[in-house]
Structure formats: structure tokens, C-alpha cells
């Protein structure tokens, strides 16, 4: 993983030649941000990627990994990133900001669980 500065903002990338951020790595990024107390710019950028990639049904869809399909690939990683940072930072303003995304993501899990024939989540790529 490597940090970069682009357009005056700190960003995190895997070092792979992908044009967009990988939500699959969000949990790992968040752990680094919180452990090393990196500037809040990193958390804000990753939170923005989560917001951008959350679908109308609540799924966090990692557009880099799915190659045009709507497959469950990084939902848990994005959800874990958001929740862990809110808990570790104790930033109540951040927690209020992300709460609508969290609620929508959990509703997605609940509805997916209810509609799958065996009561499980749909198959995942990750």
C-alpha cells in the first residue's frame, strides 16, 4: 500500500494499476489510518469512496473487482472500515455522518438474507 497526494488530497492505493480505489482493501486501510494516526484526509477520502460505491439497495459494490456484474465482493470490508473508524476515533460527528450508509448497508444484509433460498447471503467473489 502506498499513500499519494493528488489534487491536494491524501489518497491510499494498493500500488496496483487500477484507476479507482479498491473497497476490498478499505478495512486494511482503516486499520493503518487508525493505528498510525494518519491525517483525517485519508479517512475522508476512503469514506467518500464508500459513499460513491454504495448502491441504491445498500450494497457496497467494488466496481474495480466485479467487471460489470453486480456481485457481492467488498460489502463487509467497506462496512467494517466505516464502523471501526467511528469506534476507534470516537468521533461522534463522523459516526452521525456515516450512520445513513451503515443503516442502508445493514438493511441490504437483512433483505438479502431474507430473500436467499437457504437464508444465507448471496455468493461472494471475495
C-alpha positions as CSV (number, residue, x, y, z in Angstrom):
1,X,0.0,0.0,0.0
2,X,1.2,3.5,-0.7
3,X,-0.1,7.0,0.1
4,X,-0.3,9.5,-2.7
5,X,-1.2,13.2,-2.9
6,X,-3.5,14.0,-5.8
7,X,-5.3,17.3,-6.4
8,X,-4.1,18.4,-3.0
9,X,-5.7,15.5,-1.1
10,X,-4.1,12.4,0.5
11,X,-5.2,9.1,-1.0
12,X,-4.4,5.5,-0.5
13,X,-3.8,2.9,-3.2
14,X,-2.7,-0.7,-3.4
15,X,0.0,0.1,-5.8
16,X,-1.8,-1.9,-8.5
17,X,-2.6,-0.2,-11.8
18,X,-6.4,0.3,-11.1
19,X,-7.9,3.7,-11.9
20,X,-10.2,3.5,-8.9
21,X,-9.9,2.6,-5.3
22,X,-10.5,-1.0,-4.2
23,X,-13.1,-1.2,-1.5
24,X,-11.8,-4.7,-0.8
25,X,-8.8,-3.0,0.9
26,X,-10.8,-0.5,2.9
27,X,-10.7,-2.4,6.1
28,X,-6.9,-2.7,5.9
29,X,-6.5,1.0,5.0
30,X,-8.6,2.0,8.0
31,X,-6.6,-0.2,10.3
32,X,-3.4,1.6,9.2
33,X,-5.1,5.1,9.4
34,X,-6.2,4.5,13.0
35,X,-3.1,2.6,14.2
36,X,-0.7,5.3,12.9
37,X,-3.0,8.2,13.4
38,X,-2.7,9.4,9.8
39,X,-4.3,12.7,8.8
40,X,-8.1,12.6,8.6
41,X,-7.8,13.3,4.8
42,X,-7.2,9.6,4.3
43,X,-10.3,8.5,6.2
44,X,-12.4,11.2,4.4
45,X,-11.2,10.0,1.0
46,X,-12.0,6.4,1.8
47,X,-15.3,7.3,3.3
48,X,-16.1,9.2,0.0
49,X,-15.2,6.0,-2.0
50,X,-17.7,4.1,0.2
51,X,-20.4,6.7,-0.3
52,X,-19.7,6.7,-4.1
53,X,-19.9,3.0,-4.5
54,X,-22.9,2.2,-2.2
55,X,-25.7,1.2,-4.5
56,X,-29.4,2.2,-4.2
57,X,-30.1,-1.2,-2.5
58,X,-27.4,-0.5,0.1
59,X,-24.7,-2.8,-1.2
60,X,-21.2,-1.5,-1.3
61,X,-20.2,-2.5,-4.8
62,X,-16.5,-2.7,-5.6
63,X,-16.7,-1.7,-9.3
64,X,-13.0,-2.5,-9.8
65,X,-13.4,-6.2,-8.9
66,X,-16.7,-7.1,-10.4
67,X,-16.1,-6.5,-14.1
68,X,-19.6,-5.3,-15.0
69,X,-21.6,-7.7,-12.8
70,X,-23.4,-7.0,-9.6
71,X,-21.7,-9.4,-7.2
72,X,-21.1,-9.2,-3.5
73,X,-17.3,-8.6,-3.3
74,X,-16.4,-5.9,-0.7
75,X,-19.6,-5.1,1.2
76,X,-18.2,-6.4,4.6
77,X,-14.8,-4.7,4.1
78,X,-16.4,-1.2,3.5
79,X,-18.8,-1.7,6.4
80,X,-16.0,-2.7,8.7
81,X,-13.9,0.2,7.6
82,X,-16.7,2.7,8.4
83,X,-17.6,1.2,11.7
84,X,-14.1,0.6,13.0
85,X,-13.0,4.1,12.4
86,X,-16.1,5.5,14.1
87,X,-15.3,3.3,17.1
88,X,-11.6,3.8,17.2
89,X,-11.6,7.6,16.7
90,X,-14.6,8.2,18.9
91,X,-15.6,10.9,16.5
92,X,-19.3,11.4,17.1
93,X,-19.7,13.8,14.1
94,X,-18.1,11.2,11.8
95,X,-20.5,8.5,13.3
96,X,-23.5,10.7,12.6
97,X,-22.2,11.3,9.1
98,X,-21.8,7.7,8.2
99,X,-24.9,6.4,10.0
100,X,-27.2,6.6,7.0
101,X,-24.7,4.5,5.0
102,X,-24.4,2.0,7.8
103,X,-28.2,1.6,8.2
104,X,-28.6,1.2,4.5
105,X,-25.8,-1.4,4.3
106,X,-27.3,-3.4,7.2
107,X,-30.7,-3.3,5.6
108,X,-29.2,-4.7,2.5
109,X,-27.8,-7.6,4.5
110,X,-31.1,-8.3,6.2
111,X,-33.1,-8.2,3.0
112,X,-30.5,-10.3,1.1
113,X,-30.7,-12.9,4.0
114,X,-34.5,-13.0,3.8
115,X,-34.6,-13.5,0.1
116,X,-31.9,-16.1,-0.5
117,X,-33.4,-19.6,-0.6
118,X,-31.2,-21.0,2.1
119,X,-31.3,-18.0,4.4
120,X,-27.7,-17.0,3.7
121,X,-26.2,-14.1,1.9
122,X,-25.7,-14.4,-1.8
123,X,-22.4,-15.9,-3.0
124,X,-19.4,-13.6,-2.8
125,X,-16.4,-13.0,-5.0
126,X,-14.1,-12.1,-2.2
